[in-house]
């Protein structure tokens, strides 16, 4: 039996506070896990609940999901983490109480059909598949992942909207300067919003940018005179002394929600001023598709966008029609 706590008796068992944060001390390994900032008591309780649930048995899908959120999810990109949580909401309602060992391929096919064979259903099945692979790793299954490579047909097609130059400038011309330069960089460098928000001065080189992709962690260098000029123009904006290239007026980086709000505000303004037809409304991420579409080749587009597989580039980011020259048949000798 351990000693009775004499300091911070109001805190849950095994929770240790420091000046900056709450931590959980594993009673067996003595390893500390950060729970939340010291001023976020409710966040601490939520994180602690997840850890305690993760240490519980991992027989059912919901038990596995609790442990997965501790062991695997933090290692993914923040956007991927958010998407994975959203994609698991419906499967947890359907399969939450089901033992992982009882899941079979026909469950996926039935789920796929009942969900209308939509693209969202495909994402949900992929999220479940990742969880079932994890189940094999932690011993909750003794057989291979039954949902891996099911070859689901149908579903929504890849987004194929191509942002024309006119559509681009319809928004660019009314956007705040910082958002405008982010649009320029997205088009010129094929950069997504998440990457733009984390770029710092230390990533700037004489010829462009050298940085790590936040989603994959891979080192990427993008060079070009236009990109250099865009960065220089951006850094001339206030505040002059700042860490991040693209930032708010106070020099702090945009949050994901804050940037999305600013982007939607610029989009609405372009529509209200009748510069952009409502049917032509597009996402900021579509500018990455514009960059990929305008690259000279599939391979160049793959390298610009930082993809590991050209198939991804070709399927999702090459959005211009395939061009070909018609045969010359008029005036040919009929013999």
Buried (B, 14 or more C-beta within 10 A) or exposed (E): EEEEEEEEEEBBEBBBBEEEBBBBBEEEEEEBBEBBEEEBBEEBBEBBEBBBBBBEEBBBBBBBBBBBBBEBBEEBBEBBBEBBEEBBEBBBEBBBEBBBBEBEEEBBBEBBEEBEBEEBBBBBBBBBBBBBBBBBEBEBBEEEBBBBEBEBEEBEEEBEBBBEEEBBBBBBEBBBEBBBBBBBBBBBBBBBBBBBBBBBEEBBBEEBBBBEBBBEEEEBEBEBEEBBEBBEEBBEBEEEEBEBBBBBEEEEBBEEEEBBEBBEBBBBBBBEEEBBEEEBBBBBEBBBBBBBBBBEEBEEBBBBBBBEEBEBBBEBBBBEEEEEEEEEEEEEEEE
